[in-house]
Amino acid sequence: MADRFRELERPQAGRPKDIVLMATVSSFESLRFPSKSDLRQFGELFQPLYIASSDEARRQAVAALSRCPQIPEETALFIARQPIAIAAIFLMGAKTLSDATIKHILRIAGPEHARAIGRRDNLSPAIIEALVGTHQQHASRRTGKDRDAALEEAARLDREEKMRDELRALVRAATPAVEAPIRVFPASEIHQSLFVRFARTGDVGMIAVTLADALSSSQWLSERILLDVSGRQLAETLLALRVPEADSLFVLSTIYPHLADGGADTLLASLDAAEAVRRIESWQRADSYTNGDGLPATANTDDMEAKGLDNHGKSSQTGRQRAAG
């Protein structure tokens, strides 16, 4: 574990810090039962990578961590101190926050952060009491004029929100209900870079995580794609995601050693891009019907072993040697 995190801390030349931050968070997110050492090492890595990354990468990283069942407490407190535009999703939904941690956050955070915490599901009586106390403290700090201005502003916002609700209702009444079409979008540069990175290190589990994110699907679907040992399903997926040909060839020949020495070129050349897009969209539709809650459900790992893939997705020493090259 230590070697994996240290490797992610040393990105290749020209790779932005955003990629390293997302790769670090994805690697941590894949740990079902992180040890104390894993938590300590992640806590040491996260803050400097977060500071060096863009706002978009920060938001994505915090959103991913809000789904983790366990993260270091110092990391949780660090995220809670961030601007509300980034911290809100974490404060509203993170399951890892204990009552003691939430109370600590309420003592150091502002009213916007307290409101985000107030939207959490299943608030305990102790947290509700702490929220009421925090609200009273914030209110008592205002002068009479400030309080009147705040009440006026609240009334104005309430009127505007009611007007928006009425407009939304009118639009819904006038617009027939149409199911949003399922579409496959090109993979982002970050996804493309992570495909290559994890193929190089032989981490098929992280390729499945990245693929699910690129497809906006469950991890169950991405793992089923990788379980096709012919490599055709992954080739179709990479083609539909418009991953550059050189990257696709490297990923295919690394994960499936039998596609090395020209096999991946032949496979990609035999595919039609439009047909690949239609096929992947049909898989996405089926996946949304089956896993509509959007959770990254994991396929049975025993199926991977039955297909001849070990924990790193390799079926021969030859594949590992080519990945190292």
Backbone torsions as a table, in degrees:
resi	resn	phi	psi	omega
1	MET	NA	-43.3	-178.6
2	ALA	-61.5	-41.5	-179.5
3	ASP	-63.9	-37.6	-179.3
4	ARG	-63.8	-47.0	-179.3
5	PHE	-65.3	-41.0	-178.6
6	ARG	-65.8	-34.3	177.5
7	GLU	-65.8	-40.5	179.0
8	LEU	-67.1	-25.5	-179.6
9	GLU	-73.8	-16.4	-179.4
10	ARG	-113.4	79.6	-177.7
11	PRO	-68.6	157.2	177.3
12	GLN	-68.0	158.1	-179.3
13	ALA	-57.8	133.8	176.7
14	GLY	89.2	-11.6	179.7
15	ARG	-82.9	128.6	-179.0
16	PRO	-69.5	157.7	178.4
17	LYS	-62.7	-26.1	178.9
18	ASP	-55.2	-43.5	-177.2
19	ILE	-64.1	-42.2	-178.3
20	VAL	-66.1	-41.5	178.0
21	LEU	-60.3	-48.7	-178.1
22	MET	-66.1	-37.4	178.2
23	ALA	-65.7	-40.1	179.0
24	THR	-64.3	-45.6	-180.0
25	VAL	-65.1	-41.7	179.6
26	SER	-63.1	-41.8	178.4
27	SER	-62.7	-42.9	179.1
28	PHE	-67.1	-39.3	-178.6
29	GLU	-63.2	-29.0	-178.1
30	SER	-77.2	-11.2	179.0
31	LEU	-81.0	113.5	-177.9
32	ARG	-74.3	-35.8	-179.4
33	PHE	-132.3	77.5	-178.8
34	PRO	-65.0	138.4	178.0
35	SER	-79.8	172.8	177.3
36	LYS	-61.7	-35.3	178.3
37	SER	-66.5	-41.4	177.9
38	ASP	-60.9	-44.2	-179.4
39	LEU	-64.0	-42.4	-179.6
40	ARG	-65.0	-44.2	-178.5
41	GLN	-66.8	-39.3	178.2
42	PHE	-65.2	-40.8	178.2
43	GLY	-60.3	-36.6	179.1
44	GLU	-70.0	-34.8	-175.7
45	LEU	-82.3	-36.3	-167.2
46	PHE	-62.8	-50.2	-171.7
47	GLN	-60.9	-48.9	178.8
48	PRO	-64.8	-35.4	177.8
49	LEU	-68.7	-39.4	178.3
50	TYR	-61.0	-46.7	-177.9
51	ILE	-61.9	-35.0	-176.4
52	ALA	-85.0	-3.2	-174.4
53	SER	-99.8	169.4	179.4
54	SER	-78.0	165.1	179.6
55	ASP	-62.0	-38.2	-179.4
56	GLU	-63.6	-44.2	177.7
57	ALA	-65.1	-36.9	178.2
58	ARG	-62.3	-44.5	179.8
59	ARG	-62.0	-43.6	-179.8
60	GLN	-64.6	-41.0	-179.5
61	ALA	-64.9	-44.6	-179.9
62	VAL	-65.7	-39.6	177.6
63	ALA	-61.4	-41.3	178.7
64	ALA	-65.7	-42.1	-179.3
65	LEU	-68.1	-25.4	178.8
66	SER	-66.9	-17.0	178.4
67	ARG	-93.2	-10.0	-177.3
68	CYS	-75.1	135.4	179.6
69	PRO	-71.8	-15.5	-177.7
70	GLN	-154.6	127.3	172.8
71	ILE	-139.4	161.0	179.7
72	PRO	-60.0	142.1	-177.7
73	GLU	-63.3	-36.6	179.6
74	GLU	-66.3	-31.0	176.2
75	THR	-68.8	-42.0	178.1
76	ALA	-61.3	-43.1	179.1
77	LEU	-67.6	-35.8	177.5
78	PHE	-63.6	-45.3	179.2
79	ILE	-63.8	-40.0	-177.9
80	ALA	-63.1	-23.9	-180.0
81	ARG	-86.0	-6.1	-178.1
82	GLN	-73.6	163.8	178.2
83	PRO	-53.0	146.9	-173.1
84	ILE	-59.4	-29.7	179.5
85	ALA	-60.6	-28.0	179.2
86	ILE	-98.2	-41.6	-172.8
87	ALA	-78.5	-17.7	-171.3
88	ALA	-58.2	-48.0	-176.8
89	ILE	-62.5	-34.2	179.0
90	PHE	-72.0	-44.5	-178.8
91	LEU	-66.7	-32.0	-177.6
92	MET	-81.1	-30.4	-170.2
93	GLY	-126.8	-8.1	-175.1
94	ALA	-65.4	121.4	179.5
95	LYS	-78.8	-16.5	-175.8
96	THR	-75.7	-13.0	-175.9
97	LEU	-77.3	119.0	175.5
98	SER	-82.0	166.7	178.4
99	ASP	-60.1	-39.4	-179.6
100	ALA	-63.6	-40.9	179.2
101	THR	-67.0	-41.4	179.7
102	ILE	-62.8	-42.2	178.2
103	LYS	-61.9	-39.3	177.9
104	HIS	-63.9	-41.8	179.2
105	ILE	-62.7	-41.9	-179.8
106	LEU	-62.3	-31.2	-179.9
107	ARG	-72.4	-28.3	-174.9
108	ILE	-107.3	-10.8	-174.1
109	ALA	-97.5	168.8	179.3
110	GLY	-92.5	-177.8	-176.9
111	PRO	-63.0	-33.9	179.3
112	GLU	-64.7	-41.2	178.3
113	HIS	-66.3	-37.6	178.2
114	ALA	-64.5	-39.0	178.4
115	ARG	-64.3	-38.3	177.9
116	ALA	-63.8	-41.8	177.6
117	ILE	-63.5	-36.0	179.7
118	GLY	-64.0	-16.1	178.6
119	ARG	-91.1	3.1	178.6
120	ARG	-67.2	149.5	174.6
121	ASP	-77.5	149.5	172.7
122	ASN	55.2	52.9	175.8
123	LEU	-69.4	134.7	178.8
124	SER	-76.4	157.8	177.6
125	PRO	-55.3	-35.8	-179.3
126	ALA	-65.6	-39.5	179.9
127	ILE	-71.7	-38.3	177.2
128	ILE	-60.5	-43.0	178.0
129	GLU	-63.4	-41.0	178.8
130	ALA	-65.3	-37.3	178.8
131	LEU	-65.0	-41.8	178.6
132	VAL	-62.7	-44.2	178.4
133	GLY	-62.5	-40.3	178.8
134	THR	-63.9	-42.2	179.0
135	HIS	-62.2	-42.2	179.7
136	GLN	-65.6	-36.8	177.9
137	GLN	-64.5	-44.7	179.8
138	HIS	-64.3	-39.0	-179.2
139	ALA	-68.5	-37.4	-176.8
140	SER	-70.3	-18.2	-178.8
141	ARG	-80.2	-10.5	-177.0
142	ARG	-90.3	145.9	173.2
143	THR	-76.8	170.7	179.8
144	GLY	-58.9	-43.5	179.8
145	LYS	-63.3	-42.7	178.8
146	ASP	-62.6	-38.8	-179.2
147	ARG	-65.6	-42.5	178.5
148	ASP	-62.5	-42.0	179.0
149	ALA	-64.3	-38.9	179.5
150	ALA	-66.0	-41.3	178.1
151	LEU	-64.3	-39.4	177.9
152	GLU	-62.7	-44.7	179.8
153	GLU	-64.2	-40.1	178.7
154	ALA	-63.1	-40.7	178.9
155	ALA	-64.9	-40.6	179.3
156	ARG	-63.2	-45.4	179.9
157	LEU	-63.3	-36.9	178.7
158	ASP	-64.6	-41.9	178.2
159	ARG	-63.4	-43.5	180.0
160	GLU	-63.0	-39.7	-179.6
161	GLU	-66.2	-39.5	177.6
162	LYS	-64.0	-38.4	178.4
163	MET	-65.5	-40.7	177.9
164	ARG	-63.1	-40.7	178.5
165	ASP	-60.7	-41.2	178.9
166	GLU	-64.7	-41.5	178.6
167	LEU	-64.7	-41.2	178.5
168	ARG	-62.2	-40.9	179.3
169	ALA	-63.4	-41.1	177.8
170	LEU	-63.1	-42.1	179.8
171	VAL	-65.1	-41.9	178.9
172	ARG	-63.4	-38.4	-179.6
173	ALA	-68.0	-33.7	-176.9
174	ALA	-87.9	-12.9	-175.8
175	THR	-109.9	122.3	177.5
176	PRO	-64.4	144.8	-180.0
177	ALA	-71.2	117.9	179.3
178	VAL	-126.3	128.5	179.6
179	GLU	-67.9	131.6	-180.0
180	ALA	-63.6	131.2	-178.4
181	PRO	-69.2	146.6	174.9
182	ILE	-82.3	128.1	179.3
183	ARG	-134.4	146.2	174.9
184	VAL	-99.7	126.6	-177.8
185	PHE	-105.7	152.8	179.2
186	PRO	-57.5	143.0	177.3
187	ALA	-66.0	141.7	178.2
188	SER	-71.7	168.3	178.0
189	GLU	-62.4	-34.6	178.4
190	ILE	-64.6	-44.8	177.7
191	HIS	-60.9	-44.3	-179.5
192	GLN	-60.6	-42.9	-179.9
193	SER	-65.6	-38.8	180.0
194	LEU	-69.3	-35.1	175.0
195	PHE	-55.3	-49.1	-177.4
196	VAL	-67.4	-43.4	-177.8
197	ARG	-60.1	-49.3	-175.7
198	PHE	-74.1	-27.7	173.6
199	ALA	-67.0	-39.6	-179.6
200	ARG	-64.0	-37.6	-179.4
201	THR	-88.1	-2.8	178.1
202	GLY	74.8	23.3	-176.6
203	ASP	-98.5	84.4	-178.5
204	VAL	-68.2	-29.4	177.0
205	GLY	-59.3	-41.9	178.6
206	MET	-74.7	-28.2	173.5
207	ILE	-63.9	-38.9	178.2
208	ALA	-63.3	-41.0	178.5
209	VAL	-62.9	-46.4	-178.9
210	THR	-65.2	-40.5	-179.2
211	LEU	-65.1	-40.9	177.9
212	ALA	-62.3	-39.7	179.4
213	ASP	-66.8	-41.0	-179.9
214	ALA	-65.8	-32.7	-178.8
215	LEU	-90.2	-5.9	-173.9
216	SER	54.1	44.1	-176.7
217	SER	-124.8	-178.5	173.4
218	SER	-77.9	159.4	177.3
219	GLN	-69.6	-21.8	176.7
220	TRP	-57.8	-45.2	-179.7
221	LEU	-65.1	-45.2	-177.5
222	SER	-63.5	-37.7	179.4
223	GLU	-70.1	-35.9	176.6
224	ARG	-63.7	-36.7	177.0
225	ILE	-62.8	-43.7	-179.0
226	LEU	-70.1	-24.4	-179.1
227	LEU	-73.0	-13.3	174.6
228	ASP	-72.7	98.7	-172.2
229	VAL	-69.7	-11.1	174.6
230	SER	-71.3	-21.8	-178.8
231	GLY	84.4	-4.4	-175.1
232	ARG	-67.0	-42.8	-178.4
233	GLN	-63.9	-41.0	177.8
234	LEU	-67.5	-37.7	178.5
235	ALA	-61.8	-43.6	177.7
236	GLU	-63.0	-40.0	-178.8
237	THR	-65.8	-46.3	179.1
238	LEU	-62.5	-37.3	178.4
239	LEU	-66.3	-43.0	179.4
240	ALA	-66.1	-32.8	179.1
241	LEU	-81.0	-1.6	178.9
242	ARG	59.2	38.9	173.7
243	VAL	-70.4	135.8	-179.7
244	PRO	-51.4	143.5	-174.2
245	GLU	-57.6	-42.1	-178.1
246	ALA	-62.0	-41.7	178.7
247	ASP	-67.0	-41.6	179.3
248	SER	-61.4	-43.9	179.6
249	LEU	-61.6	-41.8	-179.7
250	PHE	-64.9	-45.8	-178.5
251	VAL	-63.1	-45.8	-178.3
252	LEU	-64.1	-46.7	-177.0
253	SER	-70.7	-22.6	179.0
254	THR	-81.4	-42.7	-178.0
255	ILE	-75.9	-37.5	-178.1
256	TYR	-117.5	94.3	-174.0
257	PRO	-57.4	-27.7	-179.1
258	HIS	-69.3	-12.0	178.1
259	LEU	-92.3	2.0	176.4
260	ALA	-71.4	170.4	177.5
261	ASP	58.0	44.1	172.8
262	GLY	99.3	-12.3	-178.8
263	GLY	-65.5	-38.4	179.3
264	ALA	-67.3	-38.5	177.6
265	ASP	-60.6	-46.1	-179.2
266	THR	-62.5	-41.3	-179.3
267	LEU	-64.9	-47.3	179.9
268	LEU	-63.7	-38.2	-178.9
269	ALA	-65.8	-24.1	-177.4
270	SER	-85.1	-5.7	-175.2
271	LEU	-97.2	148.9	175.4
272	ASP	-104.0	126.8	-174.3
273	ALA	-61.3	-44.3	-178.6
274	ALA	-64.4	-41.6	178.3
275	GLU	-66.0	-36.3	178.3
276	ALA	-63.3	-42.7	178.8
277	VAL	-61.7	-44.6	179.9
278	ARG	-62.4	-39.8	-179.2
279	ARG	-66.5	-45.2	-178.5
280	ILE	-65.2	-39.0	178.7
281	GLU	-63.0	-36.0	177.6
282	SER	-67.1	-36.5	175.7
283	TRP	-65.4	-40.2	179.7
284	GLN	-64.0	-40.1	178.5
285	ARG	-62.6	-46.6	179.6
286	ALA	-62.1	-39.0	180.0
287	ASP	-67.1	-39.0	-179.5
288	SER	-67.2	-33.0	177.1
289	TYR	-69.6	-38.2	-176.4
290	THR	-80.4	-41.6	-176.2
291	ASN	-121.5	56.4	-173.8
292	GLY	-67.4	-13.8	-179.4
293	ASP	-78.0	-6.7	175.9
294	GLY	78.4	4.2	-180.0
295	LEU	-75.7	145.4	-178.4
296	PRO	-77.5	70.3	179.7
297	ALA	-61.7	141.2	-175.0
298	THR	-103.2	134.4	176.4
299	ALA	-68.7	161.6	-179.9
300	ASN	-64.1	118.2	-177.3
301	THR	-68.7	-18.6	176.3
302	ASP	-64.1	-29.6	177.7
303	ASP	-63.4	-37.0	178.0
304	MET	-60.3	-45.0	-178.0
305	GLU	-66.5	-36.9	179.7
306	ALA	-64.9	-28.5	179.3
307	LYS	-83.7	-1.4	176.3
308	GLY	93.6	15.9	179.3
309	LEU	-105.7	131.7	176.6
310	ASP	-84.2	-171.1	-174.0
311	ASN	-62.5	-19.2	179.5
312	HIS	-105.2	10.3	174.8
313	GLY	77.5	16.4	-178.8
314	LYS	-109.4	145.0	178.7
315	SER	-114.0	0.9	179.3
316	SER	-160.6	158.4	176.2
317	GLN	-64.0	-28.0	179.9
318	THR	-61.4	-40.6	-179.8
319	GLY	-62.3	-39.8	179.9
320	ARG	-66.7	-38.2	-179.7
321	GLN	-65.9	-39.0	-179.4
322	ARG	-69.8	-36.5	177.8
323	ALA	-63.4	-37.8	179.4
324	ALA	-67.4	-28.9	178.6
325	GLY	-75.5	NA	NA
